[in-house]
Amino acid sequence: MPIITDKAHKLIRRSLSAEKRSTEVPKGHLVVYVGESEKKRFVIPLSYLNHPSFQELLFQAEEEFGFCHPMGGLTIPCSEESFIGLTSHLRRA
């Protein structure tokens, strides 16, 4: 299993510290906001962070938003359809 890179770890840690904790997020999960114009909230397992395809999305988020995410949580700049496709693939893996 790939190890989360230091850069990805810092991105996640800063995003999590900026995000308001909610009882709606189960232990071992993370809230992300996805979309190009309208953002939709997704709760995903932390295990997705180890997958190289998901890490690529994190780096794109860092390039677009830096560590200041407009939604207060981690915002991923891709289409909702692409994100759902990726997470569906990760669920099956």
Phi and psi in radians as a Rosetta constraint file:
Dihedral C 1 N 2 CA 2 C 2 CIRCULARHARMONIC -1.141 0.35
Dihedral N 2 CA 2 C 2 N 3 CIRCULARHARMONIC 2.580 0.35
Dihedral C 2 N 3 CA 3 C 3 CIRCULARHARMONIC -1.615 0.35
Dihedral N 3 CA 3 C 3 N 4 CIRCULARHARMONIC 2.459 0.35
Dihedral C 3 N 4 CA 4 C 4 CIRCULARHARMONIC -1.140 0.35
Dihedral N 4 CA 4 C 4 N 5 CIRCULARHARMONIC 2.263 0.35
Dihedral C 4 N 5 CA 5 C 5 CIRCULARHARMONIC -1.178 0.35
Dihedral N 5 CA 5 C 5 N 6 CIRCULARHARMONIC 2.777 0.35
Dihedral C 5 N 6 CA 6 C 6 CIRCULARHARMONIC -1.026 0.35
Dihedral N 6 CA 6 C 6 N 7 CIRCULARHARMONIC -0.703 0.35
Dihedral C 6 N 7 CA 7 C 7 CIRCULARHARMONIC -1.131 0.35
Dihedral N 7 CA 7 C 7 N 8 CIRCULARHARMONIC -0.765 0.35
Dihedral C 7 N 8 CA 8 C 8 CIRCULARHARMONIC -1.147 0.35
Dihedral N 8 CA 8 C 8 N 9 CIRCULARHARMONIC -0.695 0.35
Dihedral C 8 N 9 CA 9 C 9 CIRCULARHARMONIC -1.068 0.35
Dihedral N 9 CA 9 C 9 N 10 CIRCULARHARMONIC -0.776 0.35
Dihedral C 9 N 10 CA 10 C 10 CIRCULARHARMONIC -1.096 0.35
Dihedral N 10 CA 10 C 10 N 11 CIRCULARHARMONIC -0.714 0.35
Dihedral C 10 N 11 CA 11 C 11 CIRCULARHARMONIC -1.068 0.35
Dihedral N 11 CA 11 C 11 N 12 CIRCULARHARMONIC -0.823 0.35
Dihedral C 11 N 12 CA 12 C 12 CIRCULARHARMONIC -1.125 0.35
Dihedral N 12 CA 12 C 12 N 13 CIRCULARHARMONIC -0.805 0.35
Dihedral C 12 N 13 CA 13 C 13 CIRCULARHARMONIC -1.042 0.35
Dihedral N 13 CA 13 C 13 N 14 CIRCULARHARMONIC -0.776 0.35
Dihedral C 13 N 14 CA 14 C 14 CIRCULARHARMONIC -1.200 0.35
Dihedral N 14 CA 14 C 14 N 15 CIRCULARHARMONIC -0.662 0.35
Dihedral C 14 N 15 CA 15 C 15 CIRCULARHARMONIC -1.147 0.35
Dihedral N 15 CA 15 C 15 N 16 CIRCULARHARMONIC -0.715 0.35
Dihedral C 15 N 16 CA 16 C 16 CIRCULARHARMONIC -1.157 0.35
Dihedral N 16 CA 16 C 16 N 17 CIRCULARHARMONIC -0.656 0.35
Dihedral C 16 N 17 CA 17 C 17 CIRCULARHARMONIC -1.213 0.35
Dihedral N 17 CA 17 C 17 N 18 CIRCULARHARMONIC -0.489 0.35
Dihedral C 17 N 18 CA 18 C 18 CIRCULARHARMONIC -1.424 0.35
Dihedral N 18 CA 18 C 18 N 19 CIRCULARHARMONIC -0.404 0.35
Dihedral C 18 N 19 CA 19 C 19 CIRCULARHARMONIC -1.397 0.35
Dihedral N 19 CA 19 C 19 N 20 CIRCULARHARMONIC 2.393 0.35
Dihedral C 19 N 20 CA 20 C 20 CIRCULARHARMONIC -1.274 0.35
Dihedral N 20 CA 20 C 20 N 21 CIRCULARHARMONIC 2.247 0.35
Dihedral C 20 N 21 CA 21 C 21 CIRCULARHARMONIC -1.223 0.35
Dihedral N 21 CA 21 C 21 N 22 CIRCULARHARMONIC 2.493 0.35
Dihedral C 21 N 22 CA 22 C 22 CIRCULARHARMONIC -2.382 0.35
Dihedral N 22 CA 22 C 22 N 23 CIRCULARHARMONIC 2.577 0.35
Dihedral C 22 N 23 CA 23 C 23 CIRCULARHARMONIC -1.252 0.35
Dihedral N 23 CA 23 C 23 N 24 CIRCULARHARMONIC -0.172 0.35
Dihedral C 23 N 24 CA 24 C 24 CIRCULARHARMONIC -1.350 0.35
Dihedral N 24 CA 24 C 24 N 25 CIRCULARHARMONIC -0.197 0.35
Dihedral C 24 N 25 CA 25 C 25 CIRCULARHARMONIC -1.776 0.35
Dihedral N 25 CA 25 C 25 N 26 CIRCULARHARMONIC 1.946 0.35
Dihedral C 25 N 26 CA 26 C 26 CIRCULARHARMONIC -1.159 0.35
Dihedral N 26 CA 26 C 26 N 27 CIRCULARHARMONIC 2.696 0.35
Dihedral C 26 N 27 CA 27 C 27 CIRCULARHARMONIC -1.000 0.35
Dihedral N 27 CA 27 C 27 N 28 CIRCULARHARMONIC 2.404 0.35
Dihedral C 27 N 28 CA 28 C 28 CIRCULARHARMONIC 1.503 0.35
Dihedral N 28 CA 28 C 28 N 29 CIRCULARHARMONIC 0.213 0.35
Dihedral C 28 N 29 CA 29 C 29 CIRCULARHARMONIC -2.231 0.35
Dihedral N 29 CA 29 C 29 N 30 CIRCULARHARMONIC 2.916 0.35
Dihedral C 29 N 30 CA 30 C 30 CIRCULARHARMONIC -2.451 0.35
Dihedral N 30 CA 30 C 30 N 31 CIRCULARHARMONIC 2.499 0.35
Dihedral C 30 N 31 CA 31 C 31 CIRCULARHARMONIC -1.631 0.35
Dihedral N 31 CA 31 C 31 N 32 CIRCULARHARMONIC 2.307 0.35
Dihedral C 31 N 32 CA 32 C 32 CIRCULARHARMONIC -2.273 0.35
Dihedral N 32 CA 32 C 32 N 33 CIRCULARHARMONIC 2.674 0.35
Dihedral C 32 N 33 CA 33 C 33 CIRCULARHARMONIC -1.975 0.35
Dihedral N 33 CA 33 C 33 N 34 CIRCULARHARMONIC 2.280 0.35
Dihedral C 33 N 34 CA 34 C 34 CIRCULARHARMONIC -2.251 0.35
Dihedral N 34 CA 34 C 34 N 35 CIRCULARHARMONIC 2.480 0.35
Dihedral C 34 N 35 CA 35 C 35 CIRCULARHARMONIC 2.526 0.35
Dihedral N 35 CA 35 C 35 N 36 CIRCULARHARMONIC 2.776 0.35
Dihedral C 35 N 36 CA 36 C 36 CIRCULARHARMONIC -1.600 0.35
Dihedral N 36 CA 36 C 36 N 37 CIRCULARHARMONIC -0.731 0.35
Dihedral C 36 N 37 CA 37 C 37 CIRCULARHARMONIC -1.977 0.35
Dihedral N 37 CA 37 C 37 N 38 CIRCULARHARMONIC -1.064 0.35
Dihedral C 37 N 38 CA 38 C 38 CIRCULARHARMONIC -1.593 0.35
Dihedral N 38 CA 38 C 38 N 39 CIRCULARHARMONIC 2.367 0.35
Dihedral C 38 N 39 CA 39 C 39 CIRCULARHARMONIC -1.730 0.35
Dihedral N 39 CA 39 C 39 N 40 CIRCULARHARMONIC 2.385 0.35
Dihedral C 39 N 40 CA 40 C 40 CIRCULARHARMONIC -2.022 0.35
Dihedral N 40 CA 40 C 40 N 41 CIRCULARHARMONIC 2.443 0.35
Dihedral C 40 N 41 CA 41 C 41 CIRCULARHARMONIC -1.495 0.35
Dihedral N 41 CA 41 C 41 N 42 CIRCULARHARMONIC 2.310 0.35
Dihedral C 41 N 42 CA 42 C 42 CIRCULARHARMONIC -2.234 0.35
Dihedral N 42 CA 42 C 42 N 43 CIRCULARHARMONIC 2.498 0.35
Dihedral C 42 N 43 CA 43 C 43 CIRCULARHARMONIC -1.906 0.35
Dihedral N 43 CA 43 C 43 N 44 CIRCULARHARMONIC 2.091 0.35
Dihedral C 43 N 44 CA 44 C 44 CIRCULARHARMONIC -2.165 0.35
Dihedral N 44 CA 44 C 44 N 45 CIRCULARHARMONIC 2.697 0.35
Dihedral C 44 N 45 CA 45 C 45 CIRCULARHARMONIC -1.195 0.35
Dihedral N 45 CA 45 C 45 N 46 CIRCULARHARMONIC 2.512 0.35
Dihedral C 45 N 46 CA 46 C 46 CIRCULARHARMONIC -1.075 0.35
Dihedral N 46 CA 46 C 46 N 47 CIRCULARHARMONIC -0.434 0.35
Dihedral C 46 N 47 CA 47 C 47 CIRCULARHARMONIC -1.053 0.35
Dihedral N 47 CA 47 C 47 N 48 CIRCULARHARMONIC -0.418 0.35
Dihedral C 47 N 48 CA 48 C 48 CIRCULARHARMONIC -1.086 0.35
Dihedral N 48 CA 48 C 48 N 49 CIRCULARHARMONIC -0.442 0.35
Dihedral C 48 N 49 CA 49 C 49 CIRCULARHARMONIC -1.135 0.35
Dihedral N 49 CA 49 C 49 N 50 CIRCULARHARMONIC -0.344 0.35
Dihedral C 49 N 50 CA 50 C 50 CIRCULARHARMONIC -1.451 0.35
Dihedral N 50 CA 50 C 50 N 51 CIRCULARHARMONIC -0.233 0.35
Dihedral C 50 N 51 CA 51 C 51 CIRCULARHARMONIC -1.418 0.35
Dihedral N 51 CA 51 C 51 N 52 CIRCULARHARMONIC 2.293 0.35
Dihedral C 51 N 52 CA 52 C 52 CIRCULARHARMONIC -0.978 0.35
Dihedral N 52 CA 52 C 52 N 53 CIRCULARHARMONIC -0.632 0.35
Dihedral C 52 N 53 CA 53 C 53 CIRCULARHARMONIC -1.154 0.35
Dihedral N 53 CA 53 C 53 N 54 CIRCULARHARMONIC -0.662 0.35
Dihedral C 53 N 54 CA 54 C 54 CIRCULARHARMONIC -1.258 0.35
Dihedral N 54 CA 54 C 54 N 55 CIRCULARHARMONIC -0.649 0.35
Dihedral C 54 N 55 CA 55 C 55 CIRCULARHARMONIC -1.084 0.35
Dihedral N 55 CA 55 C 55 N 56 CIRCULARHARMONIC -0.597 0.35
Dihedral C 55 N 56 CA 56 C 56 CIRCULARHARMONIC -1.082 0.35
Dihedral N 56 CA 56 C 56 N 57 CIRCULARHARMONIC -0.707 0.35
Dihedral C 56 N 57 CA 57 C 57 CIRCULARHARMONIC -1.092 0.35
Dihedral N 57 CA 57 C 57 N 58 CIRCULARHARMONIC -0.666 0.35
Dihedral C 57 N 58 CA 58 C 58 CIRCULARHARMONIC -1.095 0.35
Dihedral N 58 CA 58 C 58 N 59 CIRCULARHARMONIC -0.715 0.35
Dihedral C 58 N 59 CA 59 C 59 CIRCULARHARMONIC -1.183 0.35
Dihedral N 59 CA 59 C 59 N 60 CIRCULARHARMONIC -0.630 0.35
Dihedral C 59 N 60 CA 60 C 60 CIRCULARHARMONIC -1.118 0.35
Dihedral N 60 CA 60 C 60 N 61 CIRCULARHARMONIC -0.702 0.35
Dihedral C 60 N 61 CA 61 C 61 CIRCULARHARMONIC -1.103 0.35
Dihedral N 61 CA 61 C 61 N 62 CIRCULARHARMONIC -0.715 0.35
Dihedral C 61 N 62 CA 62 C 62 CIRCULARHARMONIC -1.110 0.35
Dihedral N 62 CA 62 C 62 N 63 CIRCULARHARMONIC -0.737 0.35
Dihedral C 62 N 63 CA 63 C 63 CIRCULARHARMONIC -1.113 0.35
Dihedral N 63 CA 63 C 63 N 64 CIRCULARHARMONIC -0.689 0.35
Dihedral C 63 N 64 CA 64 C 64 CIRCULARHARMONIC -1.415 0.35
Dihedral N 64 CA 64 C 64 N 65 CIRCULARHARMONIC -0.726 0.35
Dihedral C 64 N 65 CA 65 C 65 CIRCULARHARMONIC -1.976 0.35
Dihedral N 65 CA 65 C 65 N 66 CIRCULARHARMONIC -0.192 0.35
Dihedral C 65 N 66 CA 66 C 66 CIRCULARHARMONIC 1.086 0.35
Dihedral N 66 CA 66 C 66 N 67 CIRCULARHARMONIC -2.417 0.35
Dihedral C 66 N 67 CA 67 C 67 CIRCULARHARMONIC -1.831 0.35
Dihedral N 67 CA 67 C 67 N 68 CIRCULARHARMONIC 0.159 0.35
Dihedral C 67 N 68 CA 68 C 68 CIRCULARHARMONIC -1.859 0.35
Dihedral N 68 CA 68 C 68 N 69 CIRCULARHARMONIC 1.619 0.35
Dihedral C 68 N 69 CA 69 C 69 CIRCULARHARMONIC -1.578 0.35
Dihedral N 69 CA 69 C 69 N 70 CIRCULARHARMONIC 2.180 0.35
Dihedral C 69 N 70 CA 70 C 70 CIRCULARHARMONIC -1.099 0.35
Dihedral N 70 CA 70 C 70 N 71 CIRCULARHARMONIC -0.400 0.35
Dihedral C 70 N 71 CA 71 C 71 CIRCULARHARMONIC -1.600 0.35
Dihedral N 71 CA 71 C 71 N 72 CIRCULARHARMONIC -0.043 0.35
Dihedral C 71 N 72 CA 72 C 72 CIRCULARHARMONIC 1.523 0.35
Dihedral N 72 CA 72 C 72 N 73 CIRCULARHARMONIC -0.166 0.35
Dihedral C 72 N 73 CA 73 C 73 CIRCULARHARMONIC -2.298 0.35
Dihedral N 73 CA 73 C 73 N 74 CIRCULARHARMONIC -3.024 0.35
Dihedral C 73 N 74 CA 74 C 74 CIRCULARHARMONIC -1.204 0.35
Dihedral N 74 CA 74 C 74 N 75 CIRCULARHARMONIC 2.126 0.35
Dihedral C 74 N 75 CA 75 C 75 CIRCULARHARMONIC -1.896 0.35
Dihedral N 75 CA 75 C 75 N 76 CIRCULARHARMONIC 2.217 0.35
Dihedral C 75 N 76 CA 76 C 76 CIRCULARHARMONIC -1.932 0.35
Dihedral N 76 CA 76 C 76 N 77 CIRCULARHARMONIC 2.107 0.35
Dihedral C 76 N 77 CA 77 C 77 CIRCULARHARMONIC -1.493 0.35
Dihedral N 77 CA 77 C 77 N 78 CIRCULARHARMONIC 1.285 0.35
Dihedral C 77 N 78 CA 78 C 78 CIRCULARHARMONIC -2.536 0.35
Dihedral N 78 CA 78 C 78 N 79 CIRCULARHARMONIC 2.936 0.35
Dihedral C 78 N 79 CA 79 C 79 CIRCULARHARMONIC -1.203 0.35
Dihedral N 79 CA 79 C 79 N 80 CIRCULARHARMONIC 2.638 0.35
Dihedral C 79 N 80 CA 80 C 80 CIRCULARHARMONIC -1.037 0.35
Dihedral N 80 CA 80 C 80 N 81 CIRCULARHARMONIC -0.675 0.35
Dihedral C 80 N 81 CA 81 C 81 CIRCULARHARMONIC -1.098 0.35
Dihedral N 81 CA 81 C 81 N 82 CIRCULARHARMONIC -0.755 0.35
Dihedral C 81 N 82 CA 82 C 82 CIRCULARHARMONIC -1.101 0.35
Dihedral N 82 CA 82 C 82 N 83 CIRCULARHARMONIC -0.744 0.35
Dihedral C 82 N 83 CA 83 C 83 CIRCULARHARMONIC -1.119 0.35
Dihedral N 83 CA 83 C 83 N 84 CIRCULARHARMONIC -0.777 0.35
Dihedral C 83 N 84 CA 84 C 84 CIRCULARHARMONIC -1.104 0.35
Dihedral N 84 CA 84 C 84 N 85 CIRCULARHARMONIC -0.697 0.35
Dihedral C 84 N 85 CA 85 C 85 CIRCULARHARMONIC -1.055 0.35
Dihedral N 85 CA 85 C 85 N 86 CIRCULARHARMONIC -0.795 0.35
Dihedral C 85 N 86 CA 86 C 86 CIRCULARHARMONIC -1.113 0.35
Dihedral N 86 CA 86 C 86 N 87 CIRCULARHARMONIC -0.843 0.35
Dihedral C 86 N 87 CA 87 C 87 CIRCULARHARMONIC -1.184 0.35
Dihedral N 87 CA 87 C 87 N 88 CIRCULARHARMONIC -0.559 0.35
Dihedral C 87 N 88 CA 88 C 88 CIRCULARHARMONIC -1.106 0.35
Dihedral N 88 CA 88 C 88 N 89 CIRCULARHARMONIC -0.741 0.35
Dihedral C 88 N 89 CA 89 C 89 CIRCULARHARMONIC -1.105 0.35
Dihedral N 89 CA 89 C 89 N 90 CIRCULARHARMONIC -0.725 0.35
Dihedral C 89 N 90 CA 90 C 90 CIRCULARHARMONIC -1.185 0.35
Dihedral N 90 CA 90 C 90 N 91 CIRCULARHARMONIC -0.597 0.35
Dihedral C 90 N 91 CA 91 C 91 CIRCULARHARMONIC -1.112 0.35
Dihedral N 91 CA 91 C 91 N 92 CIRCULARHARMONIC -0.647 0.35
Dihedral C 91 N 92 CA 92 C 92 CIRCULARHARMONIC -1.346 0.35
Dihedral N 92 CA 92 C 92 N 93 CIRCULARHARMONIC -0.397 0.35
